Amino acid sequence: MVDEAEGKASTEQSCPHVKTDGELDHVITCNFFSFDEAGKFKRVIVWIDGASPLRD
């Protein structure tokens, strides 16, 4: 979603991945972005449903 007037956008991802032990796992992630007047990232928030796959 994009809210151009507020300078914000968000995305949702479905992320299947294989853990280090070979088990298949799946998480949902959402990213929230705020932009400055030049269109550059001002703030980025990453939300993960469950444990971060980066920990395995």
mmCIF file of the N, C-alpha and C atoms, coordinates in Angstrom:
data_MODEL
# 
_entry.id   MODEL 
# 
loop_
_atom_site.group_PDB 
_atom_site.id 
_atom_site.type_symbol 
_atom_site.label_atom_id 
_atom_site.label_alt_id 
_atom_site.label_comp_id 
_atom_site.label_asym_id 
_atom_site.label_entity_id 
_atom_site.label_seq_id 
_atom_site.pdbx_PDB_ins_code 
_atom_site.Cartn_x 
_atom_site.Cartn_y 
_atom_site.Cartn_z 
_atom_site.occupancy 
_atom_site.B_iso_or_equiv 
_atom_site.pdbx_formal_charge 
_atom_site.auth_seq_id 
_atom_site.auth_comp_id 
_atom_site.auth_asym_id 
_atom_site.auth_atom_id 
_atom_site.pdbx_PDB_model_num 
ATOM 1   N N  . MET A 1 1  ? 0.834  -1.164  0.000  1.00 0.00 ? 1  MET A N  1 
ATOM 2   C CA . MET A 1 1  ? 0.000  0.000   0.000  1.00 0.00 ? 1  MET A CA 1 
ATOM 3   C C  . MET A 1 1  ? 0.888  1.238   0.000  1.00 0.00 ? 1  MET A C  1 
ATOM 4   N N  . VAL A 1 2  ? 0.387  2.285   -0.615 1.00 0.00 ? 2  VAL A N  1 
ATOM 5   C CA . VAL A 1 2  ? 1.123  3.550   -0.681 1.00 0.00 ? 2  VAL A CA 1 
ATOM 6   C C  . VAL A 1 2  ? 0.197  4.688   -0.261 1.00 0.00 ? 2  VAL A C  1 
ATOM 7   N N  . ASP A 1 3  ? 0.690  5.527   0.636  1.00 0.00 ? 3  ASP A N  1 
ATOM 8   C CA . ASP A 1 3  ? -0.002 6.757   1.006  1.00 0.00 ? 3  ASP A CA 1 
ATOM 9   C C  . ASP A 1 3  ? 0.936  7.894   0.629  1.00 0.00 ? 3  ASP A C  1 
ATOM 10  N N  . GLU A 1 4  ? 0.813  8.340   -0.606 1.00 0.00 ? 4  GLU A N  1 
ATOM 11  C CA . GLU A 1 4  ? 1.740  9.349   -1.130 1.00 0.00 ? 4  GLU A CA 1 
ATOM 12  C C  . GLU A 1 4  ? 1.659  10.656  -0.353 1.00 0.00 ? 4  GLU A C  1 
ATOM 13  N N  . ALA A 1 5  ? 0.455  11.050  0.041  1.00 0.00 ? 5  ALA A N  1 
ATOM 14  C CA . ALA A 1 5  ? 0.279  12.313  0.769  1.00 0.00 ? 5  ALA A CA 1 
ATOM 15  C C  . ALA A 1 5  ? 1.020  12.304  2.106  1.00 0.00 ? 5  ALA A C  1 
ATOM 16  N N  . GLU A 1 6  ? 1.091  11.136  2.760  1.00 0.00 ? 6  GLU A N  1 
ATOM 17  C CA . GLU A 1 6  ? 1.775  11.018  4.053  1.00 0.00 ? 6  GLU A CA 1 
ATOM 18  C C  . GLU A 1 6  ? 3.226  10.578  3.910  1.00 0.00 ? 6  GLU A C  1 
ATOM 19  N N  . GLY A 1 7  ? 3.641  10.207  2.693  1.00 0.00 ? 7  GLY A N  1 
ATOM 20  C CA . GLY A 1 7  ? 5.011  9.753   2.482  1.00 0.00 ? 7  GLY A CA 1 
ATOM 21  C C  . GLY A 1 7  ? 5.278  8.405   3.128  1.00 0.00 ? 7  GLY A C  1 
ATOM 22  N N  . LYS A 1 8  ? 4.288  7.492   3.017  1.00 0.00 ? 8  LYS A N  1 
ATOM 23  C CA . LYS A 1 8  ? 4.412  6.179   3.648  1.00 0.00 ? 8  LYS A CA 1 
ATOM 24  C C  . LYS A 1 8  ? 4.013  5.078   2.675  1.00 0.00 ? 8  LYS A C  1 
ATOM 25  N N  . ALA A 1 9  ? 4.585  3.892   2.910  1.00 0.00 ? 9  ALA A N  1 
ATOM 26  C CA . ALA A 1 9  ? 4.237  2.712   2.120  1.00 0.00 ? 9  ALA A CA 1 
ATOM 27  C C  . ALA A 1 9  ? 4.412  1.487   3.003  1.00 0.00 ? 9  ALA A C  1 
ATOM 28  N N  . SER A 1 10 ? 3.741  0.402   2.646  1.00 0.00 ? 10 SER A N  1 
ATOM 29  C CA . SER A 1 10 ? 3.912  -0.850  3.377  1.00 0.00 ? 10 SER A CA 1 
ATOM 30  C C  . SER A 1 10 ? 3.822  -2.021  2.408  1.00 0.00 ? 10 SER A C  1 
ATOM 31  N N  . THR A 1 11 ? 4.458  -3.131  2.789  1.00 0.00 ? 11 THR A N  1 
ATOM 32  C CA . THR A 1 11 ? 4.440  -4.350  1.980  1.00 0.00 ? 11 THR A CA 1 
ATOM 33  C C  . THR A 1 11 ? 4.187  -5.539  2.896  1.00 0.00 ? 11 THR A C  1 
ATOM 34  N N  . GLU A 1 12 ? 3.667  -6.621  2.322  1.00 0.00 ? 12 GLU A N  1 
ATOM 35  C CA . GLU A 1 12 ? 3.487  -7.877  3.053  1.00 0.00 ? 12 GLU A CA 1 
ATOM 36  C C  . GLU A 1 12 ? 4.103  -8.987  2.223  1.00 0.00 ? 12 GLU A C  1 
ATOM 37  N N  . GLN A 1 13 ? 4.866  -9.859  2.884  1.00 0.00 ? 13 GLN A N  1 
ATOM 38  C CA . GLN A 1 13 ? 5.540  -10.948 2.195  1.00 0.00 ? 13 GLN A CA 1 
ATOM 39  C C  . GLN A 1 13 ? 5.218  -12.268 2.879  1.00 0.00 ? 13 GLN A C  1 
ATOM 40  N N  . SER A 1 14 ? 5.125  -13.326 2.084  1.00 0.00 ? 14 SER A N  1 
ATOM 41  C CA . SER A 1 14 ? 5.035  -14.694 2.577  1.00 0.00 ? 14 SER A CA 1 
ATOM 42  C C  . SER A 1 14 ? 6.402  -15.315 2.339  1.00 0.00 ? 14 SER A C  1 
ATOM 43  N N  . CYS A 1 15 ? 7.065  -15.752 3.402  1.00 0.00 ? 15 CYS A N  1 
ATOM 44  C CA . CYS A 1 15 ? 8.474  -16.146 3.314  1.00 0.00 ? 15 CYS A CA 1 
ATOM 45  C C  . CYS A 1 15 ? 8.709  -17.595 3.726  1.00 0.00 ? 15 CYS A C  1 
ATOM 46  N N  . PRO A 1 16 ? 8.626  -18.535 2.792  1.00 0.00 ? 16 PRO A N  1 
ATOM 47  C CA . PRO A 1 16 ? 9.038  -19.902 3.117  1.00 0.00 ? 16 PRO A CA 1 
ATOM 48  C C  . PRO A 1 16 ? 10.564 -19.978 3.101  1.00 0.00 ? 16 PRO A C  1 
ATOM 49  N N  . HIS A 1 17 ? 11.128 -20.781 3.988  1.00 0.00 ? 17 HIS A N  1 
ATOM 50  C CA . HIS A 1 17 ? 12.577 -20.956 3.994  1.00 0.00 ? 17 HIS A CA 1 
ATOM 51  C C  . HIS A 1 17 ? 12.938 -22.279 4.659  1.00 0.00 ? 17 HIS A C  1 
ATOM 52  N N  . VAL A 1 18 ? 14.124 -22.754 4.389  1.00 0.00 ? 18 VAL A N  1 
ATOM 53  C CA . VAL A 1 18 ? 14.619 -23.985 4.983  1.00 0.00 ? 18 VAL A CA 1 
ATOM 54  C C  . VAL A 1 18 ? 15.555 -23.624 6.131  1.00 0.00 ? 18 VAL A C  1 
ATOM 55  N N  . LYS A 1 19 ? 15.244 -24.153 7.317  1.00 0.00 ? 19 LYS A N  1 
ATOM 56  C CA . LYS A 1 19 ? 16.062 -23.886 8.492  1.00 0.00 ? 19 LYS A CA 1 
ATOM 57  C C  . LYS A 1 19 ? 17.379 -24.659 8.387  1.00 0.00 ? 19 LYS A C  1 
ATOM 58  N N  . THR A 1 20 ? 18.324 -24.336 9.242  1.00 0.00 ? 20 THR A N  1 
ATOM 59  C CA . THR A 1 20 ? 19.643 -24.982 9.183  1.00 0.00 ? 20 THR A CA 1 
ATOM 60  C C  . THR A 1 20 ? 19.569 -26.484 9.436  1.00 0.00 ? 20 THR A C  1 
ATOM 61  N N  . ASP A 1 21 ? 18.503 -26.950 10.133 1.00 0.00 ? 21 ASP A N  1 
ATOM 62  C CA . ASP A 1 21 ? 18.349 -28.386 10.371 1.00 0.00 ? 21 ASP A CA 1 
ATOM 63  C C  . ASP A 1 21 ? 17.608 -29.088 9.226  1.00 0.00 ? 21 ASP A C  1 
ATOM 64  N N  . GLY A 1 22 ? 17.300 -28.340 8.144  1.00 0.00 ? 22 GLY A N  1 
ATOM 65  C CA . GLY A 1 22 ? 16.626 -28.899 6.982  1.00 0.00 ? 22 GLY A CA 1 
ATOM 66  C C  . GLY A 1 22 ? 15.110 -28.819 7.025  1.00 0.00 ? 22 GLY A C  1 
ATOM 67  N N  . GLU A 1 23 ? 14.553 -28.400 8.155  1.00 0.00 ? 23 GLU A N  1 
ATOM 68  C CA . GLU A 1 23 ? 13.099 -28.296 8.294  1.00 0.00 ? 23 GLU A CA 1 
ATOM 69  C C  . GLU A 1 23 ? 12.575 -27.086 7.528  1.00 0.00 ? 23 GLU A C  1 
ATOM 70  N N  . LEU A 1 24 ? 11.436 -27.268 6.845  1.00 0.00 ? 24 LEU A N  1 
ATOM 71  C CA . LEU A 1 24 ? 10.799 -26.168 6.122  1.00 0.00 ? 24 LEU A CA 1 
ATOM 72  C C  . LEU A 1 24 ? 10.009 -25.324 7.114  1.00 0.00 ? 24 LEU A C  1 
ATOM 73  N N  . ASP A 1 25 ? 10.157 -24.025 7.042  1.00 0.00 ? 25 ASP A N  1 
ATOM 74  C CA . ASP A 1 25 ? 9.450  -23.099 7.915  1.00 0.00 ? 25 ASP A CA 1 
ATOM 75  C C  . ASP A 1 25 ? 8.801  -22.026 7.051  1.00 0.00 ? 25 ASP A C  1 
ATOM 76  N N  . HIS A 1 26 ? 7.910  -21.259 7.639  1.00 0.00 ? 26 HIS A N  1 
ATOM 77  C CA . HIS A 1 26 ? 7.187  -20.235 6.889  1.00 0.00 ? 26 HIS A CA 1 
ATOM 78  C C  . HIS A 1 26 ? 6.811  -19.109 7.841  1.00 0.00 ? 26 HIS A C  1 
ATOM 79  N N  . VAL A 1 27 ? 7.086  -17.883 7.461  1.00 0.00 ? 27 VAL A N  1 
ATOM 80  C CA . VAL A 1 27 ? 6.678  -16.721 8.251  1.00 0.00 ? 27 VAL A CA 1 
ATOM 81  C C  . VAL A 1 27 ? 6.058  -15.676 7.323  1.00 0.00 ? 27 VAL A C  1 
ATOM 82  N N  . ILE A 1 28 ? 5.253  -14.821 7.907  1.00 0.00 ? 28 ILE A N  1 
ATOM 83  C CA . ILE A 1 28 ? 4.694  -13.667 7.218  1.00 0.00 ? 28 ILE A CA 1 
ATOM 84  C C  . ILE A 1 28 ? 5.442  -12.442 7.735  1.00 0.00 ? 28 ILE A C  1 
ATOM 85  N N  . THR A 1 29 ? 5.872  -11.572 6.840  1.00 0.00 ? 29 THR A N  1 
ATOM 86  C CA . THR A 1 29 ? 6.536  -10.338 7.258  1.00 0.00 ? 29 THR A CA 1 
ATOM 87  C C  . THR A 1 29 ? 5.819  -9.143  6.642  1.00 0.00 ? 29 THR A C  1 
ATOM 88  N N  . CYS A 1 30 ? 5.901  -8.023  7.338  1.00 0.00 ? 30 CYS A N  1 
ATOM 89  C CA . CYS A 1 30 ? 5.390  -6.751  6.830  1.00 0.00 ? 30 CYS A CA 1 
ATOM 90  C C  . CYS A 1 30 ? 6.478  -5.706  7.011  1.00 0.00 ? 30 CYS A C  1 
ATOM 91  N N  . ASN A 1 31 ? 6.638  -4.867  6.029  1.00 0.00 ? 31 ASN A N  1 
ATOM 92  C CA . ASN A 1 31 ? 7.601  -3.775  6.086  1.00 0.00 ? 31 ASN A CA 1 
ATOM 93  C C  . ASN A 1 31 ? 6.847  -2.457  5.975  1.00 0.00 ? 31 ASN A C  1 
ATOM 94  N N  . PHE A 1 32 ? 7.245  -1.506  6.799  1.00 0.00 ? 32 PHE A N  1 
ATOM 95  C CA . PHE A 1 32 ? 6.601  -0.191  6.819  1.00 0.00 ? 32 PHE A CA 1 
ATOM 96  C C  . PHE A 1 32 ? 7.673  0.862   6.556  1.00 0.00 ? 32 PHE A C  1 
ATOM 97  N N  . PHE A 1 33 ? 7.442  1.714   5.577  1.00 0.00 ? 33 PHE A N  1 
ATOM 98  C CA . PHE A 1 33 ? 8.423  2.701   5.147  1.00 0.00 ? 33 PHE A CA 1 
ATOM 99  C C  . PHE A 1 33 ? 7.865  4.111   5.291  1.00 0.00 ? 33 PHE A C  1 
ATOM 100 N N  . SER A 1 34 ? 8.710  5.027   5.774  1.00 0.00 ? 34 SER A N  1 
ATOM 101 C CA . SER A 1 34 ? 8.413  6.464   5.764  1.00 0.00 ? 34 SER A CA 1 
ATOM 102 C C  . SER A 1 34 ? 9.489  7.123   4.912  1.00 0.00 ? 34 SER A C  1 
ATOM 103 N N  . PHE A 1 35 ? 9.095  8.130   4.131  1.00 0.00 ? 35 PHE A N  1 
ATOM 104 C CA . PHE A 1 35 ? 10.007 8.798   3.211  1.00 0.00 ? 35 PHE A CA 1 
ATOM 105 C C  . PHE A 1 35 ? 10.114 10.278  3.529  1.00 0.00 ? 35 PHE A C  1 
ATOM 106 N N  . ASP A 1 36 ? 11.292 10.858  3.270  1.00 0.00 ? 36 ASP A N  1 
ATOM 107 C CA . ASP A 1 36 ? 11.458 12.301  3.444  1.00 0.00 ? 36 ASP A CA 1 
ATOM 108 C C  . ASP A 1 36 ? 11.007 13.025  2.180  1.00 0.00 ? 36 ASP A C  1 
ATOM 109 N N  . GLU A 1 37 ? 11.169 14.334  2.158  1.00 0.00 ? 37 GLU A N  1 
ATOM 110 C CA . GLU A 1 37 ? 10.705 15.149  1.028  1.00 0.00 ? 37 GLU A CA 1 
ATOM 111 C C  . GLU A 1 37 ? 11.434 14.810  -0.276 1.00 0.00 ? 37 GLU A C  1 
ATOM 112 N N  . ALA A 1 38 ? 12.656 14.285  -0.177 1.00 0.00 ? 38 ALA A N  1 
ATOM 113 C CA . ALA A 1 38 ? 13.435 13.919  -1.365 1.00 0.00 ? 38 ALA A CA 1 
ATOM 114 C C  . ALA A 1 38 ? 13.116 12.500  -1.842 1.00 0.00 ? 38 ALA A C  1 
ATOM 115 N N  . GLY A 1 39 ? 12.210 11.801  -1.126 1.00 0.00 ? 39 GLY A N  1 
ATOM 116 C CA . GLY A 1 39 ? 11.853 10.447  -1.507 1.00 0.00 ? 39 GLY A CA 1 
ATOM 117 C C  . GLY A 1 39 ? 12.795 9.380   -0.977 1.00 0.00 ? 39 GLY A C  1 
ATOM 118 N N  . LYS A 1 40 ? 13.676 9.766   -0.048 1.00 0.00 ? 40 LYS A N  1 
ATOM 119 C CA . LYS A 1 40 ? 14.609 8.804   0.551  1.00 0.00 ? 40 LYS A CA 1 
ATOM 120 C C  . LYS A 1 40 ? 13.997 8.228   1.830  1.00 0.00 ? 40 LYS A C  1 
ATOM 121 N N  . PHE A 1 41 ? 14.452 7.010   2.184  1.00 0.00 ? 41 PHE A N  1 
ATOM 122 C CA . PHE A 1 41 ? 13.956 6.386   3.402  1.00 0.00 ? 41 PHE A CA 1 
ATOM 123 C C  . PHE A 1 41 ? 14.240 7.265   4.612  1.00 0.00 ? 41 PHE A C  1 
ATOM 124 N N  . LYS A 1 42 ? 13.224 7.490   5.396  1.00 0.00 ? 42 LYS A N  1 
ATOM 125 C CA . LYS A 1 42 ? 13.378 8.208   6.662  1.00 0.00 ? 42 LYS A CA 1 
ATOM 126 C C  . LYS A 1 42 ? 13.301 7.208   7.815  1.00 0.00 ? 42 LYS A C  1 
ATOM 127 N N  . ARG A 1 43 ? 12.443 6.184   7.658  1.00 0.00 ? 43 ARG A N  1 
ATOM 128 C CA . ARG A 1 43 ? 12.262 5.168   8.696  1.00 0.00 ? 43 ARG A CA 1 
ATOM 129 C C  . ARG A 1 43 ? 11.788 3.878   8.043  1.00 0.00 ? 43 ARG A C  1 
ATOM 130 N N  . VAL A 1 44 ? 12.314 2.745   8.518  1.00 0.00 ? 44 VAL A N  1 
ATOM 131 C CA . VAL A 1 44 ? 11.895 1.432   8.036  1.00 0.00 ? 44 VAL A CA 1 
ATOM 132 C C  . VAL A 1 44 ? 11.626 0.557   9.256  1.00 0.00 ? 44 VAL A C  1 
ATOM 133 N N  . ILE A 1 45 ? 10.457 -0.055  9.290  1.00 0.00 ? 45 ILE A N  1 
ATOM 134 C CA . ILE A 1 45 ? 10.086 -0.982  10.358 1.00 0.00 ? 45 ILE A CA 1 
ATOM 135 C C  . ILE A 1 45 ? 9.818  -2.336  9.711  1.00 0.00 ? 45 ILE A C  1 
ATOM 136 N N  . VAL A 1 46 ? 10.416 -3.397  10.272 1.00 0.00 ? 46 VAL A N  1 
ATOM 137 C CA . VAL A 1 46 ? 10.204 -4.760  9.783  1.00 0.00 ? 46 VAL A CA 1 
ATOM 138 C C  . VAL A 1 46 ? 9.492  -5.533  10.876 1.00 0.00 ? 46 VAL A C  1 
ATOM 139 N N  . TRP A 1 47 ? 8.342  -6.127  10.535 1.00 0.00 ? 47 TRP A N  1 
ATOM 140 C CA . TRP A 1 47 ? 7.575  -6.946  11.468 1.00 0.00 ? 47 TRP A CA 1 
ATOM 141 C C  . TRP A 1 47 ? 7.593  -8.371  10.961 1.00 0.00 ? 47 TRP A C  1 
ATOM 142 N N  . ILE A 1 48 ? 7.866  -9.327  11.850 1.00 0.00 ? 48 ILE A N  1 
ATOM 143 C CA . ILE A 1 48 ? 7.909  -10.743 11.490 1.00 0.00 ? 48 ILE A CA 1 
ATOM 144 C C  . ILE A 1 48 ? 6.945  -11.495 12.390 1.00 0.00 ? 48 ILE A C  1 
ATOM 145 N N  . ASP A 1 49 ? 6.070  -12.316 11.780 1.00 0.00 ? 49 ASP A N  1 
ATOM 146 C CA . ASP A 1 49 ? 5.130  -13.154 12.522 1.00 0.00 ? 49 ASP A CA 1 
ATOM 147 C C  . ASP A 1 49 ? 5.869  -14.394 13.007 1.00 0.00 ? 49 ASP A C  1 
ATOM 148 N N  . GLY A 1 50 ? 6.279  -14.382 14.259 1.00 0.00 ? 50 GLY A N  1 
ATOM 149 C CA . GLY A 1 50 ? 7.021  -15.514 14.805 1.00 0.00 ? 50 GLY A CA 1 
ATOM 150 C C  . GLY A 1 50 ? 8.487  -15.176 14.950 1.00 0.00 ? 50 GLY A C  1 
ATOM 151 N N  . ALA A 1 51 ? 9.290  -16.215 15.112 1.00 0.00 ? 51 ALA A N  1 
ATOM 152 C CA . ALA A 1 51 ? 10.732 -16.033 15.285 1.00 0.00 ? 51 ALA A CA 1 
ATOM 153 C C  . ALA A 1 51 ? 11.376 -15.615 13.970 1.00 0.00 ? 51 ALA A C  1 
ATOM 154 N N  . SER A 1 52 ? 12.378 -14.784 14.047 1.00 0.00 ? 52 SER A N  1 
ATOM 155 C CA . SER A 1 52 ? 13.090 -14.340 12.857 1.00 0.00 ? 52 SER A CA 1 
ATOM 156 C C  . SER A 1 52 ? 13.807 -15.508 12.189 1.00 0.00 ? 52 SER A C  1 
ATOM 157 N N  . PRO A 1 53 ? 13.636 -15.682 10.883 1.00 0.00 ? 53 PRO A N  1 
ATOM 158 C CA . PRO A 1 53 ? 14.354 -16.744 10.180 1.00 0.00 ? 53 PRO A CA 1 
ATOM 159 C C  . PRO A 1 53 ? 15.868 -16.484 10.135 1.00 0.00 ? 53 PRO A C  1 
ATOM 160 N N  . LEU A 1 54 ? 16.284 -15.291 10.459 1.00 0.00 ? 54 LEU A N  1 
ATOM 161 C CA . LEU A 1 54 ? 17.715 -14.980 10.472 1.00 0.00 ? 54 LEU A CA 1 
ATOM 162 C C  . LEU A 1 54 ? 18.416 -15.607 11.684 1.00 0.00 ? 54 LEU A C  1 
ATOM 163 N N  . ARG A 1 55 ? 17.638 -16.075 12.662 1.00 0.00 ? 55 ARG A N  1 
ATOM 164 C CA . ARG A 1 55 ? 18.230 -16.688 13.851 1.00 0.00 ? 55 ARG A CA 1 
ATOM 165 C C  . ARG A 1 55 ? 18.562 -18.156 13.639 1.00 0.00 ? 55 ARG A C  1 
ATOM 166 N N  . ASP A 1 56 ? 18.026 -18.785 12.617 1.00 0.00 ? 56 ASP A N  1 
ATOM 167 C CA . ASP A 1 56 ? 18.270 -20.210 12.360 1.00 0.00 ? 56 ASP A CA 1 
ATOM 168 C C  . ASP A 1 56 ? 19.322 -20.413 11.304 1.00 0.00 ? 56 ASP A C  1 
# 
